Amino acid sequence: MALSYNGNYLASGQRGENADVVIWDFHQKKAIYRLSEHDNEVTLLAFSYDDKLLLSCGNSLDGKLFIWNIANGHIVSSLNIIPSVFSEAPRCLVWGGFAKDYKQRNTTEY
C-alpha cells in the first residue's frame, strides 16, 4: 500500500493470477481506478512527490514496473525489469528528485 503525499489517494496492490493496482479516493472511500497490468503479485507502490504519478512493481514472477498517470489511470511508461535489469525483484522504490535547470533552480521535471 502507498498513501499519496497530499493524503487524497491510497494505492493498494493485489496478489494472484491477475494482480491489480487499485487507486482509491481516500476521503470518499471508493475506488477510482483498477489498473490491470501486473501478473502474480504487486509488491511495491510509490507516489511521486507531486502526486501526479504512481510507480508499481511486481514480484520476481511478474517482473514488470509501471508508471501510472493518476489523473486518468493510463500507463506513462513500463519496463520489464526481470531479467533485463535485475535478477530478482527490487525490495524498495523511491522517486528521485526534480531536475534542475542550468542555473541549478528547481523545475517541475523529474
N, CA, C and O atoms as a GROMACS GRO file, in nm:
protein
  440
    1MET      N    1   0.084  -0.117   0.000
    1MET     CA    2   0.000   0.000   0.000
    1MET      C    3   0.088   0.124   0.000
    1MET      O    4   0.202   0.122   0.047
    2ALA      N    5   0.033   0.233  -0.055
    2ALA     CA    6   0.102   0.361  -0.052
    2ALA      C    7  -0.002   0.471  -0.039
    2ALA      O    8  -0.109   0.465  -0.101
    3LEU      N    9   0.029   0.571   0.042
    3LEU     CA   10  -0.056   0.687   0.060
    3LEU      C   11   0.009   0.805  -0.011
    3LEU      O   12   0.129   0.827   0.002
    4SER      N   13  -0.071   0.880  -0.086
    4SER     CA   14  -0.016   0.995  -0.157
    4SER      C   15   0.029   1.101  -0.057
    4SER      O   16  -0.017   1.104   0.057
    5TYR      N   17   0.119   1.188  -0.102
    5TYR     CA   18   0.174   1.290  -0.012
    5TYR      C   19   0.069   1.388   0.036
    5TYR      O   20   0.077   1.436   0.150
    6ASN      N   21  -0.031   1.421  -0.048
    6ASN     CA   22  -0.136   1.514  -0.006
    6ASN      C   23  -0.247   1.443   0.073
    6ASN      O   24  -0.338   1.509   0.123
    7GLY      N   25  -0.240   1.311   0.083
    7GLY     CA   26  -0.338   1.235   0.160
    7GLY      C   27  -0.470   1.211   0.090
    7GLY      O   28  -0.564   1.164   0.152
    8ASN      N   29  -0.478   1.243  -0.040
    8ASN     CA   30  -0.604   1.225  -0.113
    8ASN      C   31  -0.621   1.086  -0.172
    8ASN      O   32  -0.733   1.041  -0.194
    9TYR      N   33  -0.510   1.017  -0.199
    9TYR     CA   34  -0.516   0.888  -0.267
    9TYR      C   35  -0.447   0.780  -0.186
    9TYR      O   36  -0.350   0.804  -0.114
   10LEU      N   37  -0.498   0.660  -0.201
   10LEU     CA   38  -0.436   0.540  -0.145
   10LEU      C   39  -0.425   0.440  -0.260
   10LEU      O   40  -0.520   0.422  -0.335
   11ALA      N   41  -0.311   0.377  -0.273
   11ALA     CA   42  -0.293   0.273  -0.375
   11ALA      C   43  -0.270   0.140  -0.304
   11ALA      O   44  -0.194   0.132  -0.208
   12SER      N   45  -0.336   0.038  -0.354
   12SER     CA   46  -0.318  -0.096  -0.298
   12SER      C   47  -0.285  -0.193  -0.411
   12SER      O   48  -0.335  -0.180  -0.522
   13GLY      N   49  -0.199  -0.290  -0.379
   13GLY     CA   50  -0.161  -0.390  -0.477
   13GLY      C   51  -0.216  -0.526  -0.437
   13GLY      O   52  -0.225  -0.558  -0.319
   14GLN      N   53  -0.254  -0.603  -0.537
   14GLN     CA   54  -0.312  -0.734  -0.511
   14GLN      C   55  -0.215  -0.845  -0.544
   14GLN      O   56  -0.108  -0.823  -0.602
   15ARG      N   57  -0.254  -0.964  -0.505
   15ARG     CA   58  -0.175  -1.084  -0.529
   15ARG      C   59  -0.266  -1.186  -0.594
   15ARG      O   60  -0.384  -1.196  -0.560
   16GLY      N   61  -0.212  -1.263  -0.688
   16GLY     CA   62  -0.290  -1.364  -0.757
   16GLY      C   63  -0.263  -1.361  -0.906
   16GLY      O   64  -0.178  -1.286  -0.953
   17GLU      N   65  -0.337  -1.442  -0.980
   17GLU     CA   66  -0.314  -1.453  -1.124
   17GLU      C   67  -0.327  -1.318  -1.194
   17GLU      O   68  -0.243  -1.284  -1.278
   18ASN      N   69  -0.428  -1.243  -1.162
   18ASN     CA   70  -0.446  -1.107  -1.215
   18ASN      C   71  -0.432  -1.010  -1.099
   18ASN      O   72  -0.530  -0.977  -1.032
   19ALA      N   73  -0.310  -0.965  -1.076
   19ALA     CA   74  -0.279  -0.880  -0.961
   19ALA      C   75  -0.295  -0.734  -1.001
   19ALA      O   76  -0.209  -0.678  -1.070
   20ASP      N   77  -0.403  -0.674  -0.960
   20ASP     CA   78  -0.433  -0.535  -0.996
   20ASP      C   79  -0.376  -0.437  -0.896
   20ASP      O   80  -0.349  -0.471  -0.780
   21VAL      N   81  -0.358  -0.314  -0.943
   21VAL     CA   82  -0.331  -0.200  -0.857
   21VAL      C   83  -0.462  -0.122  -0.852
   21VAL      O   84  -0.521  -0.091  -0.955
   22VAL      N   85  -0.508  -0.092  -0.732
   22VAL     CA   86  -0.632  -0.016  -0.716
   22VAL      C   87  -0.596   0.118  -0.654
   22VAL      O   88  -0.530   0.124  -0.550
   23ILE      N   89  -0.641   0.226  -0.718
   23ILE     CA   90  -0.621   0.360  -0.664
   23ILE      C   91  -0.754   0.405  -0.605
   23ILE      O   92  -0.857   0.403  -0.671
   24TRP      N   93  -0.748   0.444  -0.479
   24TRP     CA   94  -0.867   0.480  -0.402
   24TRP      C   95  -0.869   0.630  -0.374
   24TRP      O   96  -0.765   0.692  -0.352
   25ASP      N   97  -0.988   0.687  -0.374
   25ASP     CA   98  -1.008   0.821  -0.319
   25ASP      C   99  -1.018   0.801  -0.168
   25ASP      O  100  -1.114   0.742  -0.119
   26PHE      N  101  -0.919   0.848  -0.097
   26PHE     CA  102  -0.909   0.820   0.046
   26PHE      C  103  -1.026   0.880   0.125
   26PHE      O  104  -1.077   0.815   0.216
   27HIS      N  105  -1.068   1.000   0.090
   27HIS     CA  106  -1.174   1.067   0.167
   27HIS      C  107  -1.313   1.011   0.137
   27HIS      O  108  -1.396   0.999   0.228
   28GLN      N  109  -1.338   0.975   0.011
   28GLN     CA  110  -1.469   0.920  -0.024
   28GLN      C  111  -1.475   0.768  -0.007
   28GLN      O  112  -1.582   0.708  -0.017
   29LYS      N  113  -1.359   0.708   0.019
   29LYS     CA  114  -1.350   0.563   0.043
   29LYS      C  115  -1.409   0.482  -0.073
   29LYS      O  116  -1.487   0.389  -0.052
   30LYS      N  117  -1.370   0.521  -0.198
   30LYS     CA  118  -1.415   0.446  -0.314
   30LYS      C  119  -1.301   0.434  -0.415
   30LYS      O  120  -1.214   0.520  -0.424
   31ALA      N  121  -1.306   0.326  -0.491
   31ALA     CA  122  -1.203   0.300  -0.592
   31ALA      C  123  -1.221   0.395  -0.710
   31ALA      O  124  -1.332   0.415  -0.758
   32ILE      N  125  -1.110   0.452  -0.755
   32ILE     CA  126  -1.112   0.541  -0.872
   32ILE      C  127  -1.068   0.465  -0.996
   32ILE      O  128  -1.133   0.474  -1.101
   33TYR      N  129  -0.957   0.390  -0.984
   33TYR     CA  130  -0.903   0.314  -1.097
   33TYR      C  131  -0.865   0.174  -1.052
   33TYR      O  132  -0.821   0.153  -0.939
   34ARG      N  133  -0.883   0.078  -1.143
   34ARG     CA  134  -0.832  -0.057  -1.126
   34ARG      C  135  -0.736  -0.079  -1.243
   34ARG      O  136  -0.779  -0.088  -1.358
   35LEU      N  137  -0.607  -0.087  -1.213
   35LEU     CA  138  -0.502  -0.095  -1.314
   35LEU      C  139  -0.458  -0.240  -1.327
   35LEU      O  140  -0.400  -0.296  -1.234
   36SER      N  141  -0.486  -0.300  -1.440
   36SER     CA  142  -0.474  -0.445  -1.456
   36SER      C  143  -0.362  -0.485  -1.551
   36SER      O  144  -0.388  -0.539  -1.658
   37GLU      N  145  -0.239  -0.461  -1.512
   37GLU     CA  146  -0.126  -0.499  -1.597
   37GLU      C  147  -0.032  -0.598  -1.530
   37GLU      O  148   0.044  -0.666  -1.599
   38HIS      N  149  -0.034  -0.607  -1.400
   38HIS     CA  150   0.057  -0.698  -1.330
   38HIS      C  151  -0.002  -0.839  -1.325
   38HIS      O  152  -0.124  -0.857  -1.322
   39ASP      N  153   0.087  -0.937  -1.324
   39ASP     CA  154   0.051  -1.077  -1.307
   39ASP      C  155   0.125  -1.131  -1.186
   39ASP      O  156   0.242  -1.099  -1.166
   40ASN      N  157   0.060  -1.209  -1.108
   40ASN     CA  158   0.115  -1.278  -0.991
   40ASN      C  159   0.110  -1.197  -0.864
   40ASN      O  160   0.039  -1.237  -0.771
   41GLU      N  161   0.180  -1.082  -0.852
   41GLU     CA  162   0.178  -1.006  -0.727
   41GLU      C  163   0.237  -0.866  -0.746
   41GLU      O  164   0.341  -0.851  -0.811
   42VAL      N  165   0.171  -0.767  -0.690
   42VAL     CA  166   0.225  -0.631  -0.683
   42VAL      C  167   0.295  -0.619  -0.547
   42VAL      O  168   0.232  -0.639  -0.443
   43THR      N  169   0.423  -0.585  -0.550
   43THR     CA  170   0.499  -0.583  -0.424
   43THR      C  171   0.535  -0.442  -0.378
   43THR      O  172   0.551  -0.420  -0.258
   44LEU      N  173   0.547  -0.347  -0.470
   44LEU     CA  174   0.591  -0.213  -0.433
   44LEU      C  175   0.507  -0.107  -0.503
   44LEU      O  176   0.475  -0.120  -0.621
   45LEU      N  177   0.474  -0.002  -0.430
   45LEU     CA  178   0.400   0.112  -0.483
   45LEU      C  179   0.460   0.239  -0.427
   45LEU      O  180   0.499   0.243  -0.310
   46ALA      N  181   0.467   0.344  -0.509
   46ALA     CA  182   0.520   0.472  -0.461
   46ALA      C  183   0.460   0.586  -0.543
   46ALA      O  184   0.464   0.584  -0.666
   47PHE      N  185   0.406   0.685  -0.474
   47PHE     CA  186   0.355   0.806  -0.539
   47PHE      C  187   0.471   0.903  -0.561
   47PHE      O  188   0.563   0.909  -0.480
   48SER      N  189   0.464   0.979  -0.669
   48SER     CA  190   0.562   1.086  -0.692
   48SER      C  191   0.535   1.197  -0.592
   48SER      O  192   0.428   1.204  -0.532
   49TYR      N  193   0.634   1.285  -0.575
   49TYR     CA  194   0.622   1.391  -0.475
   49TYR      C  195   0.509   1.488  -0.503
   49TYR      O  196   0.455   1.548  -0.411
   50ASP      N  197   0.472   1.505  -0.631
   50ASP     CA  198   0.361   1.594  -0.665
   50ASP      C  199   0.229   1.518  -0.679
   50ASP      O  200   0.128   1.578  -0.715
   51ASP      N  201   0.229   1.389  -0.650
   51ASP     CA  202   0.110   1.303  -0.655
   51ASP      C  203   0.047   1.292  -0.792
   51ASP      O  204  -0.071   1.261  -0.803
   52LYS      N  205   0.124   1.318  -0.897
   52LYS     CA  206   0.072   1.306  -1.034
   52LYS      C  207   0.096   1.167  -1.092
   52LYS      O  208   0.028   1.126  -1.186
   53LEU      N  209   0.193   1.095  -1.036
   53LEU     CA  210   0.232   0.964  -1.090
   53LEU      C  211   0.239   0.860  -0.980
   53LEU      O  212   0.263   0.892  -0.863
   54LEU      N  213   0.216   0.736  -1.018
   54LEU     CA  214   0.230   0.623  -0.928
   54LEU      C  215   0.322   0.521  -0.993
   54LEU      O  216   0.305   0.488  -1.111
   55LEU      N  217   0.418   0.472  -0.919
   55LEU     CA  218   0.508   0.368  -0.965
   55LEU      C  219   0.465   0.236  -0.903
   55LEU      O  220   0.444   0.230  -0.782
   56SER      N  221   0.453   0.131  -0.984
   56SER     CA  222   0.418  -0.001  -0.930
   56SER      C  223   0.517  -0.103  -0.983
   56SER      O  224   0.564  -0.094  -1.096
   57CYS      N  225   0.547  -0.200  -0.899
   57CYS     CA  226   0.644  -0.304  -0.935
   57CYS      C  227   0.590  -0.439  -0.889
   57CYS      O  228   0.536  -0.452  -0.779
   58GLY      N  229   0.606  -0.539  -0.975
   58GLY     CA  230   0.563  -0.674  -0.941
   58GLY      C  231   0.677  -0.755  -0.881
   58GLY      O  232   0.791  -0.709  -0.874
   59ASN      N  233   0.644  -0.875  -0.837
   59ASN     CA  234   0.746  -0.964  -0.779
   59ASN      C  235   0.832  -1.027  -0.889
   59ASN      O  236   0.819  -0.991  -1.006
   60SER      N  237   0.918  -1.118  -0.852
   60SER     CA  238   1.010  -1.180  -0.948
   60SER      C  239   0.938  -1.258  -1.057
   60SER      O  240   0.988  -1.265  -1.170
   61LEU      N  241   0.824  -1.316  -1.029
   61LEU     CA  242   0.748  -1.388  -1.131
   61LEU      C  243   0.679  -1.294  -1.228
   61LEU      O  244   0.659  -1.328  -1.345
   62ASP      N  245   0.643  -1.175  -1.182
   62ASP     CA  246   0.579  -1.074  -1.267
   62ASP      C  247   0.685  -1.000  -1.348
   62ASP      O  248   0.677  -0.994  -1.470
   63GLY      N  249   0.784  -0.945  -1.280
   63GLY     CA  250   0.898  -0.882  -1.346
   63GLY      C  251   0.870  -0.752  -1.417
   63GLY      O  252   0.948  -0.712  -1.504
   64LYS      N  253   0.760  -0.684  -1.384
   64LYS     CA  254   0.724  -0.561  -1.455
   64LYS      C  255   0.721  -0.440  -1.362
   64LYS      O  256   0.691  -0.451  -1.243
   65LEU      N  257   0.754  -0.325  -1.419
   65LEU     CA  258   0.747  -0.198  -1.349
   65LEU      C  259   0.666  -0.103  -1.436
   65LEU      O  260   0.688  -0.095  -1.556
   66PHE      N  261   0.572  -0.030  -1.376
   66PHE     CA  262   0.487   0.065  -1.448
   66PHE      C  263   0.489   0.200  -1.379
   66PHE      O  264   0.500   0.209  -1.257
   67ILE      N  265   0.477   0.306  -1.458
   67ILE     CA  266   0.449   0.439  -1.408
   67ILE      C  267   0.311   0.477  -1.460
   67ILE      O  268   0.286   0.474  -1.581
   68TRP      N  269   0.222   0.512  -1.368
   68TRP     CA  270   0.082   0.540  -1.400
   68TRP      C  271   0.053   0.689  -1.383
   68TRP      O  272   0.106   0.753  -1.292
   69ASN      N  273  -0.032   0.742  -1.469
   69ASN     CA  274  -0.081   0.879  -1.457
   69ASN      C  275  -0.203   0.877  -1.365
   69ASN      O  276  -0.302   0.810  -1.396
   70ILE      N  277  -0.197   0.948  -1.254
   70ILE     CA  278  -0.307   0.946  -1.157
   70ILE      C  279  -0.430   1.020  -1.209
   70ILE      O  280  -0.541   0.989  -1.168
   71ALA      N  281  -0.412   1.114  -1.298
   71ALA     CA  282  -0.525   1.192  -1.350
   71ALA      C  283  -0.619   1.110  -1.436
   71ALA      O  284  -0.739   1.136  -1.438
   72ASN      N  285  -0.565   1.009  -1.509
   72ASN     CA  286  -0.651   0.933  -1.599
   72ASN      C  287  -0.634   0.781  -1.590
   72ASN      O  288  -0.707   0.708  -1.656
   73GLY      N  289  -0.539   0.733  -1.510
   73GLY     CA  290  -0.518   0.590  -1.494
   73GLY      C  291  -0.444   0.524  -1.608
   73GLY      O  292  -0.440   0.401  -1.616
   74HIS      N  293  -0.384   0.601  -1.697
   74HIS     CA  294  -0.311   0.545  -1.811
   74HIS      C  295  -0.165   0.519  -1.776
   74HIS      O  296  -0.108   0.579  -1.685
   75ILE      N  297  -0.105   0.427  -1.852
   75ILE     CA  298   0.036   0.396  -1.836
   75ILE      C  299   0.119   0.507  -1.900
   75ILE      O  300   0.098   0.541  -2.017
   76VAL      N  301   0.212   0.563  -1.825
   76VAL     CA  302   0.305   0.663  -1.877
   76VAL      C  303   0.428   0.592  -1.933
   76VAL      O  304   0.480   0.629  -2.039
   77SER      N  305   0.475   0.490  -1.861
   77SER     CA  306   0.593   0.416  -1.903
   77SER      C  307   0.589   0.277  -1.840
   77SER      O  308   0.527   0.257  -1.736
   78SER      N  309   0.657   0.182  -1.905
   78SER     CA  310   0.666   0.047  -1.848
   78SER      C  311   0.801  -0.013  -1.883
   78SER      O  312   0.867   0.029  -1.978
   79LEU      N  313   0.840  -0.111  -1.805
   79LEU     CA  314   0.969  -0.176  -1.824
   79LEU      C  315   0.962  -0.317  -1.769
   79LEU      O  316   0.915  -0.339  -1.658
   80ASN      N  317   1.010  -0.414  -1.847
   80ASN     CA  318   1.028  -0.550  -1.796
   80ASN      C  319   1.163  -0.552  -1.726
   80ASN      O  320   1.267  -0.551  -1.792
   81ILE      N  321   1.161  -0.554  -1.594
   81ILE     CA  322   1.285  -0.538  -1.518
   81ILE      C  323   1.356  -0.670  -1.489
   81ILE      O  324   1.475  -0.669  -1.455
   82ILE      N  325   1.286  -0.781  -1.502
   82ILE     CA  326   1.348  -0.911  -1.474
   82ILE      C  327   1.341  -0.994  -1.601
   82ILE      O  328   1.231  -1.009  -1.654
   83PRO      N  329   1.447  -1.048  -1.653
   83PRO     CA  330   1.585  -1.042  -1.607
   83PRO      C  331   1.666  -0.930  -1.673
   83PRO      O  332   1.787  -0.924  -1.652
   84SER      N  333   1.604  -0.843  -1.751
   84SER     CA  334   1.681  -0.744  -1.827
   84SER      C  335   1.756  -0.643  -1.741
   84SER      O  336   1.866  -0.602  -1.777
   85VAL      N  337   1.700  -0.601  -1.629
   85VAL     CA  338   1.764  -0.501  -1.543
   85VAL      C  339   1.814  -0.565  -1.413
   85VAL      O  340   1.928  -0.543  -1.373
   86PHE      N  341   1.728  -0.643  -1.349
   86PHE     CA  342   1.762  -0.707  -1.222
   86PHE      C  343   1.745  -0.858  -1.233
   86PHE      O  344   1.668  -0.906  -1.316
   87SER      N  345   1.815  -0.931  -1.150
   87SER     CA  346   1.798  -1.076  -1.146
   87SER      C  347   1.684  -1.117  -1.053
   87SER      O  348   1.632  -1.228  -1.064
   88GLU      N  349   1.646  -1.029  -0.963
   88GLU     CA  350   1.532  -1.053  -0.874
   88GLU      C  351   1.458  -0.921  -0.854
   88GLU      O  352   1.508  -0.815  -0.891
   89ALA      N  353   1.340  -0.930  -0.797
   89ALA     CA  354   1.256  -0.810  -0.780
   89ALA      C  355   1.319  -0.712  -0.682
   89ALA      O  356   1.381  -0.753  -0.584
   90PRO      N  357   1.305  -0.582  -0.709
   90PRO     CA  358   1.354  -0.482  -0.613
   90PRO      C  359   1.283  -0.495  -0.479
   90PRO      O  360   1.171  -0.545  -0.472
   91ARG      N  361   1.348  -0.450  -0.374
   91ARG     CA  362   1.291  -0.455  -0.240
   91ARG      C  363   1.235  -0.320  -0.195
   91ARG      O  364   1.162  -0.313  -0.097
   92CYS      N  365   1.270  -0.213  -0.266
   92CYS     CA  366   1.214  -0.082  -0.235
   92CYS      C  367   1.217   0.007  -0.359
   92CYS      O  368   1.298  -0.014  -0.450
   93LEU      N  369   1.129   0.104  -0.363
   93LEU     CA  370   1.121   0.201  -0.472
   93LEU      C  371   1.107   0.340  -0.412
   93LEU      O  372   1.030   0.360  -0.318
   94VAL      N  373   1.180   0.435  -0.467
   94VAL     CA  374   1.170   0.574  -0.422
   94VAL      C  375   1.185   0.662  -0.545
   94VAL      O  376   1.271   0.637  -0.629
   95TRP      N  377   1.104   0.764  -0.555
   95TRP     CA  378   1.117   0.860  -0.663
   95TRP      C  379   1.240   0.947  -0.639
   95TRP      O  380   1.270   0.983  -0.525
   96GLY      N  381   1.310   0.980  -0.746
   96GLY     CA  382   1.421   1.073  -0.738
   96GLY      C  383   1.368   1.216  -0.726
   96GLY      O  384   1.247   1.238  -0.730
   97GLY      N  385   1.457   1.309  -0.713
   97GLY     CA  386   1.416   1.449  -0.704
   97GLY      C  387   1.384   1.508  -0.839
   97GLY      O  388   1.390   1.439  -0.941
   98PHE      N  389   1.351   1.633  -0.839
   98PHE     CA  390   1.322   1.703  -0.963
   98PHE      C  391   1.452   1.751  -1.027
   98PHE      O  392   1.549   1.780  -0.958
   99ALA      N  393   1.453   1.758  -1.160
   99ALA     CA  394   1.570   1.807  -1.233
   99ALA      C  395   1.586   1.956  -1.207
   99ALA      O  396   1.488   2.026  -1.179
  100LYS      N  397   1.708   2.003  -1.218
  100LYS     CA  398   1.735   2.145  -1.201
  100LYS      C  399   1.775   2.203  -1.337
  100LYS      O  400   1.829   2.132  -1.422
  101ASP      N  401   1.749   2.332  -1.356
  101ASP     CA  402   1.789   2.394  -1.482
  101ASP      C  403   1.937   2.430  -1.476
  101ASP      O  404   2.006   2.398  -1.379
  102TYR      N  405   1.987   2.496  -1.578
  102TYR     CA  406   2.131   2.522  -1.587
  102TYR      C  407   2.180   2.619  -1.479
  102TYR      O  408   2.301   2.628  -1.456
  103LYS      N  409   2.089   2.690  -1.414
  103LYS     CA  410   2.127   2.776  -1.301
  103LYS      C  411   2.100   2.709  -1.166
  103LYS      O  412   2.101   2.774  -1.061
  104GLN      N  413   2.076   2.578  -1.172
  104GLN     CA  414   2.050   2.497  -1.051
  104GLN      C  415   1.922   2.537  -0.979
  104GLN      O  416   1.912   2.520  -0.857
  105ARG      N  417   1.824   2.589  -1.053
  105ARG     CA  418   1.692   2.618  -0.995
  105ARG      C  419   1.603   2.495  -1.011
  105ARG      O  420   1.616   2.419  -1.107
  106ASN      N  421   1.514   2.476  -0.916
  106ASN     CA  422   1.422   2.362  -0.924
  106ASN      C  423   1.330   2.379  -1.044
  106ASN      O  424   1.294   2.491  -1.081
  107THR      N  425   1.291   2.264  -1.104
  107THR     CA  426   1.196   2.263  -1.213
  107THR      C  427   1.082   2.168  -1.175
  107THR      O  428   1.082   2.112  -1.066
  108THR      N  429   0.987   2.152  -1.264
  108THR     CA  430   0.877   2.057  -1.241
  108THR      C  431   0.903   1.926  -1.314
  108THR      O  432   0.815   1.840  -1.320
  109GLU      N  433   1.023   1.908  -1.369
  109GLU     CA  434   1.059   1.787  -1.443
  109GLU      C  435   1.131   1.688  -1.351
  109GLU      O  436   1.209   1.728  -1.265
  110TYR      N  437   1.103   1.560  -1.371
  110TYR     CA  438   1.170   1.455  -1.294
  110TYR      C  439   1.303   1.423  -1.356
  110TYR      O  440   1.375   1.337  -1.307
   0.00000   0.00000   0.00000
